[in-house]
Amino acid sequence: MKAAFFTGLRALDVLEMPKPALERPGDVLLRIDTLGVCGSDIHYYAEGRIGNQFIEHPATLGHECAGTVLDVGSDVDGLKSGQRVAIDPAISCGDCDQCLAGRAHTCRQLSFLGCPGQAPGAAAEFITVAAESCYPIPDSMTMVQAALVEPLSVAVYAVRLAETSAGGAVGILGAGPIGLSVLLAVRALCPGRTFVTDLFNNRLSLATRCGADWTGSPKINNIVTEILKEEPGGLDCVFECAGRQETLDQAVELLKPGGVLVLVGIPESERVDFRIDSLRRKELRLQNVRRQNNCTKAAIDLVASGTVDVNPLATHHFELKEIKAAFDLVADYSDGVVKAIIHMPNAPDQPR
């Protein structure tokens, strides 16, 4: 079968490798149909690392995926051949203190698809994965929507962690795929007034299309001044989705006393700074977000019901043989890309 590998910094090749076989009774053999290019994939592609997680080339990649069940292990119930599924790429042990405390996403033995030293990536024609990671989708959902369930599930989890009350004023700094997913989740789960910022006008236009009440670019205006004109008391919650020091600083200025700063973006640097006097005097709460935690089914339901429309996020489509072009496009923010979707060779034709 064909699979994509990181073979060096900004080097990516499609190579032949053996098709995986079911080895554990709780696993499922999947044909991968669609794969989204994630920002974390780009960190590994361009920098070879995220924090202290370094890749050793060659390395498999990809985790935002959806596929079709081909075979199931002897212990698997509820899944069968031909079933279409969205995937939670986190595979937990179920027995450690974190899993038993309802924190499977910080499992002590966690494996994550396409993560160095953990589980093989999903940029392949076929993979095996734990049955618990497979969530059936209704016939009404496309496989592109199913791949977009993964970033939406991260957003749903972020909104749950924020404990944002209905009617609050919310800032979303960074309107990439995760920021836009957060916008969709906020509007679906706790609708209030939303303020979205980004450096790219096409992403701000897409944010407006997704329901943002106000958008602005720091290249044109002083974001803090303009938003505080609209909300003089400050914002109840800010989702920082850009992973940049500038947006972290803006978030602290924008929040009202007692507000919550939700850290969703992944910074390129190892450290970030805060003005402690501002954090202390406002008594701001910092909430980190680690992927998703049992939110895949909720994200599927939001899409399947029509409550959330993820289709506008999928701006570019590629075949597996074009995957390097997709990664270069996303890494360079070219051609107005938001989310690039890879369509695998054996996948059935799907609406794009």
LINCORNOR-V658871 format. One record per pair of residues at least 12 apart in sequence whose C-alpha atoms are under 7 Angstrom apart, sorted by the first residue. I is the first residue (numbers start at 0). GAP is how many residues later the second one is. Records with the same first field share a line. If there is no record, write none. Layout:
I->GAP  GAP
//
This chain:
0->15  16  17  18  124
1->12  13  14  15  122  123
2->12  13  14  120  121  122
3->56  57  119  120
4->53  54  55  56
5->39  51  52  53  54
6->50  51  52
7->49
8->36  37  38  39
9->35  36
11->312
13->307
18->107
19->106  107  108
21->51  106
23->49
24->48  49  50  51
25->47  48  49  50  104  105
26->45  46  101  102  103  104
27->41  43  44  45  100  101  102  103
28->40  41  42  43  98  99  100
29->37  38  39  40  96  97  98
30->36  37  38  39  94  95  96
31->33  34  35  36  92  93  94  312
32->33  34  110  310  311  314
33->31  32  33  109  110  113  307  308  309  310
34->29  30  31  88  112  306  307  308
35->28  29  111  303  304  305  306
36->302  303  304
40->21
41->285  289
50->219
52->63
53->62
54->61
59->54  60  61
60->53  60  61  62
61->51  52  59  60  61
62->26  50  51  58  59
63->83  86
64->21  22  57  82
65->19  20  21  77  80  81
66->17  18  19
67->14  15  16  17
68->12  13  14  15
69->12
75->55
82->53
83->52  53
84->49  50  51  52
85->48  49  50  51  60  61  63
86->46  47  48
87->45  46  62  208
88->23  24  44
89->15  20  21  22  23
90->19  20  21  39  42
91->12  15  17  18  19
92->14  16  17
95->12
102->190
103->189
104->187  188
124->219
134->162
139->164
140->163
141->208
142->207
144->165  166
147->162
148->147  150  151
149->146
150->27  30
151->29  147
152->139  142  143  146
153->137  138
154->23  26  27  30
155->29  139  143
156->135  136  138
157->131
158->26  27
161->98  100
163->26  73
164->25
165->24  25  26
166->24  25  26
167->24  25  68
168->23  24  25  66  67  68
169->23  24  25  65  66  67  68
170->23  24  25  64  66  67  68
171->23  24  25  66  67  68  69
172->23  24  25  66  67  68  69  74
173->23  24  66  67  68
174->21  22  23  28  29  32
175->27  162
176->136  161  162
177->63
178->62
179->27
183->26  124
187->119  120
192->20
193->18  19  20
194->17  18  19  20
195->16  18  19  20
196->18  19  20
197->18  19
198->18  19  20
201->134
223->26  29  30
227->26
232->23
233->20  21  22
234->19  20  21
235->19  20  23  24
236->18  22  23  24
237->13  17  22  23  24
238->22  23  24  25
239->22  23  24  25
240->22  23  24
241->23
242->22  23  24
243->23
244->27
248->25
256->25  26  27
257->24  25  26  27
258->25  26
259->24  25  26
260->24  25  26
261->24  25  26
262->24  25  26
263->24  25
312->25  26
313->24  25  26  27
314->22  23  24  25
315->21  23  24  25
316->23  24  25
317->23  24  25
318->23  24  25
319->22  23  24  25
322->19
325->14
//
